Amino acid sequence: MGAPGQPRLPGRSAHPRHGAGARPPSPLVSPPPSQPKASRGVEGPVAAALDPPREENVVAAAALGRPQSTSGGDGATSEKAPPPPTLYVQLHGETTRRLEADEKPLQIQNDYLFQLGFGELWRVQEEGMDSEIGCLIRFYAGKPHSIGSSERIQLSGMYNVRKGKMQLPVNRWTRRQVILCGTCLIVSSVKDSLTGKMHVLPLIGGKVEEVKKHQHCLAFSSSGPQSQTYYICFDTFTEYLRWLRQVSKVASQRISSVDLSCCSLEHLPANLFYSQDLTHLNLKQNFLRQNPSLPTLKSLNLSNNHLGDFPLAVCNIPTLAELNVSCNALQTVPAAVGVMHNLQTFLLDGNFLQTLPAELENIHQLSYLGLSFNEFTDIPEVLEKLTAVDKLCMSGNCMETLRLQALRKMPHIKHVDLRLNLIRKLIADEVDFLPHVTQLDLRDNKLGDLDAMVFNNIEVLHCERNQLVTLNICGYFLKALYASSNELVQLDVYPVPNYLSYMDVSRNRLENVPEWVCEGRKLEVLDIGHNQICELPASLFCNSSLRKLLAGHNQLTRLPERLERTSVEVLDVQHNQLLELPPNLLMKADSLRFLNASANKLETLPPATLSEETNSILQELYLTNNNLTDKCVHLLTGHPRLKILHMAYNRLQSFPASKMAKLEELEEIDISGNKLKAIPTTIMNCRRMHTVIAHSNCIEVFPEVMQLPEIKCVDLSCNELSEVTLPENLPPKLQELDLTGNPRLALDHKTLDNIRCFKIDQPSAGDASGAPAVWSHGYTEASGVKNKLCVAALSVNNFCDNREALYGVFDGDRNVEVPYLLQCTMSDILAEELQKTKNEEEYMVNTFIVMQRKLGTAGQKLGGAAVLCHIKHDPVDPGGPFTLTSANVGKCQTVLCRNGKPLPLSRSYLMSSEEELKRIKRHKAIITEDGKVNGVTESTRILGYTFLHPSVVPRPHVQSVPLTPQDEFFILGSKGLWDSLSIEEAVGAVRNVPDALAAAKKLCTLAQSYGCHDSISAVVVQLSVTEDSFCCCELSAGGAPPPSPGIFPPSVSMVIKDRPADGLGVPSSSSGMASEISSELSTSEMSSEVGSTASDEPPGALAESGPAYPSEPRCTLHPVCLSNSFQRQLSSATFSSAFSDNGLDSDDEEPIEGVFSNGSRVEVEVDIHCGRAKEKQQHLLQVPAEASDEGIVISANEDESGLPRKADLASVGTMGRRRANGSVAPQERSHNVIEVATDAPLRKPGGYFAAPAQPDPDDQFIIPPELEEEVKEIMKHHQQQQPPNLYLRGLCTFFLPFLFPPSLLTFADTF
């Protein structure tokens, strides 16, 4: 495990409470050692400019191959054994820290993996041997040179450099490495041009001048009495100008600010601070052990430095006005802080403080004191003396009661922030009023009732996510009220709040709206959604200040008809029981821009005008899921400025052409789920139209949408199209054309490859016996408002010999990289884990944790939610029922429909979970006001975001249920779907939809009409589980039932390009049905796929040869497999080149076998050819197929126990190294835990995506085209006359002379 020559360090860390990778507390309590005024240079990372201890120089020299010797007596040179190397640990590709003498690398690594979620020691040990774990945790012997503030490097290059005065002949021009990093110029030494000692020149206050005697030459000078000058000649005029502009900006700065955050610093180099104007210093997220005295500092940031004890040295900085020591595991604050009389801002958040020293009262100028996320149980008394502090910041502490008497003694406090505590009640203690408190934040506590009348001057009140039943507030000066997500049945505000402008009481149990709401003079936004309100006040719309009314998800049967002087611009009344809208609504509400009345019982619409002229400015109209008929279509013409129209799932049978012609400004229309037979040709008048969605209709004729210049997305799936006429030149902005679900459609067009996502049903082969399918699926995806598809779906109907299925949905929130990596990789990981772990829960848990490692550098800064559903038989009891196992992290969820009722199988881990909140607080993460961990993600369990470890972990929620005949279907959905639809509504919406694709489409359309603006992915899997749906294969032969087959058993598969019509039989590795993976990815606005099922019919030409094993007994789940029924299907994946981390442009990349690219679309050919071996001792050669332009392509990829290959010989010495195309060569399973510092991987600034490993081109063997016919005949001959195991032997015997030279054929006998 250790590097060669390194000591093995087993055992337990001496400080386990600080977590894996965190060093023990090392206080900055002693003053810094004396340092020379002028330092010649510093050693270590280029950007950090450190000065490491002397012993590290020896280690670094040894790593670079330099001889080290010492002089002994009499001039003789005697070699001494080098001192033990200094070990460093790096987490998640970020900062590195030096290990203490008692810390043990293996124990740190094991602790980290246990913390990640692995449950067994053998699994932790196996994972620790994997070389890919370096993206999570990595150890070095010596400080790696690539670590440091490489992200801060602005300019760099190799140039001719000369130091000192030009007149001195001793100074010569030398080619050196020059870097502009932050506010410093870093120049390598003459002796070592690339590594070693680096000279640092501070530029703030310095000069940059043109040198006229030399071409493209600049002179860089620092400021101060010890000024130095460097002359640099650049190679081109472009570089000269770039450096001149950038350095001039730095030199002209007068507020001297130096940022050395995330630089792995242990000591501060003195030569970084020549400038006497240095006032602001950022040392966040380092490992500082000493803090030099900088008497002129005004701002110092020491947060996230793992200090453990308060740095006493900072108390000696008299000018310090701002000090940040957050997240340093501090337990006490010393009394010495009282001498910092100029301190104005003091941040102590994220520590373990329980008390504050009384000497803090001596800091009279202190105006902000951050005490959030500590261990306080009450308000510190010293705050009574800090009269300049006006905000009490104590969120995330351990307060259970709020004593108002303590606030009474602090009249200077105006803003009280106590969110995320454990407050259950407020104790008045005879306090009448607290007039000084104007803002009160009690979010995320445990309050059951709140009487806030004592705060008689309250302006803003936050009390969301409590357990409030009643709420009383004083309304004299109330401006904003936030009380959502409670259980309110009574809300009293007295007197009438005349200054109230924003009121959110959504997600409560209110049955009516208080009358005083209508009397408010300045109320602009009123959110009363998700309550039990049956009627709105009659005069609500008469409030002239009301601009936005959100009243969806209530029980309204009608709206007020008094609309005088209404100024409502946004009206949301979706999910009510409205039979009609007020007749004069659209005529009186002339300011209305947005109306959402979806999910009601509307049969008609009110008119917008009684004449031909109209004043309507309505732009967005959502009427999905109502009972509207053709009679209401003509009323739409009264809204000529309409841009977005959603009328899906109504009762429309036609859309008159004359009415469509008048909607000239229409940009998006969704009329899916109706009974339309055609889209009017006058849609050509809508020149701004970019989205036409009309799936699930009866459309027979392709509309004239291809003539629209702005068209981007056309969805005509699940219709009755038979032919499509496309123009020769497709619209330039067209991104998606979805024609799936049109069984009679035949389409052939040369330019369709230019569409980013073109979808059409593909012919598929399946079961010859015609047995019914147990499951079938359909899925759809839709991008968000920014036209980025940040979701992906995985669907494998036949995941291991027709006995299993795998489905997944992945949501990257705002990134596209992580979802596609999950889609491409997670099924393979699950297959491997099934072989390692038999426990029903552990294999799913381990799949997610291993996926964390597989994300590589992409998962260090990015993340994504995921849900996986796996259907399988019990391997011990193949005659038993199917089991559905669901696992999820983030907000992707699964719901099963059983007997028409939803059965949730997932859990969202959010801050609302008490268990998760305790865990987050224990790790001292900061939860921002928007409810996100460190302002990044609201999910506490999610894939990726490894830099948030251990607060955010990838361990999923796992739940398994046996499938019964009462189970109808299950739904997998992304965050956008479940934020818009409840599980009850989702199940009810698609229960009566017979087609899985149409069901998924409906869910997506409903979510968009209900207000979702995020990317959406929905997978619907329909079930047909009968009482006899169990496997009985080979049970008649007696004996124990066979074990469940592996996901990827040894197999042989071939692909022949341009096969003739008669087809070529492809042998199966066993008698099982060949399975097929089908997954499509795109970055389009909406894409879909209907999955093939077990009842698909094979090609007729292949069926003529008959079953390969007619005498074998088979069950309905595992019918007889035709030896030539295997089909290949493309799986397409789109990656964003802007985020690629391979360092190459698309034109420069080397071709990767099995990957075909046409611009932004990347198609990856995938085969999963699974079978069940009848003989337990049978060992077959696994040969996955890959397509090629030259005849037959066979790729040999053996396991570790497989036979030696030509590729194994060719790849010696390249294990784990990055190739020119950005991929990573296959690595060994084990690796050295401690790496040489010089081997640290360079971090590319271009992005986070790391290309997954690709097969080596040497692994591919190509049969020449001239031998193709001969190969076909021999393959047929072997297939007909030999059983599978003999067929493989004959196949290999035939191919070996073509594939290997005679010298490598000595292992042929092993076949």
Secondary structure, DSSP 8 states (H G I E B T S, - for coil): ---TT-----S--S-GGG-TT--------S------SS---B-S-TTT-----HHHHHHHHHHTT----EE-GGG-EE--------EEEEETTS-EEE--TT--HHHHHHHHHHHHT---HHHHHHHHT-GGGGGTEEEEES--TT-SSGGGEEEEEEEEEEES-TT-TT---EEEEEEEETTEEEEE-SS-SSSS-EEEEE-TT-EEEE-TTSTTEEEEE--STT--EEEEE-SSHHHHHHHHHHHHHHHT--SEEEE-TTS--SS--GGG---TTEEEEE--S---S-----TT-SEEE-TTS--SS--GGGGG-TT--EEE--SS------GGGGG-TT--EEE--SS------GGGGG-TT--EEE--SS--SS--GGGGT-TT--EEE-TTS---EEEHHHHHT-TT--EEE-TTS---EEE-SS----TT--EEE--SS--SEEEETT-TT--EEE--SS--SEEEEE-SS--EEE--SS--SEEEEES--TT--EEE--SS--SS--THHHH-SS--EEE--SS------TTGGG-TT--EEE--SS--S------TT----EEE--SS--S---TTHHHH-TT--EEE--SS-------S-SSS-------EEE--SS---GGGGGGGGG-TT--EEE--SS------HHHHHT-TT--EEE-TTS--S---GGGGG-TT--EEE--SS---S--GGGG-TT--EEE--SS--------SS--TT--EEE-TT-TT-----GGGGGSSEEE--------TT----SEEEEEEEE--TTS---EEEEEES-SSTTS-EEEEEEE-TT-SHHHHHHHHHHHHHHHHHHHH--STTHHHHHHHHHHHHHTTTHHHH-EEEEEEEEEEE-SS-TTS-EEEEEEEETT-EEEEEETTEEEE------TT-HHHHHHHHHTT--B-TTS-BTTTBS-SB-EE-GGGTTTSB---EEEEEE--TTEEEEEEE-HHHHHHS-HHHHHHHHTT---HHHHHHHHHHHHHHTT--S-EEEEEEEE---TT-S--TTGGG-SS------SS-S-B--EETT--TT------SSSS-----------SSEEEEE---TT----HHHHTT--S-TTS---SSS----TT----EEEEE---GGGB-SS--TTTS---TTEEEETTEEEEEE-------SSTT-----B-B---SSSEEEE----TTS---HHHHHTTT-TT-B-TTS-B----S---SEEEGGG-----TT-SB-------GGGEEE--GGGHHHHHHHHHHHHHHS-HHHHHHHHHHHHHHHHS-GGG-TTGGG-
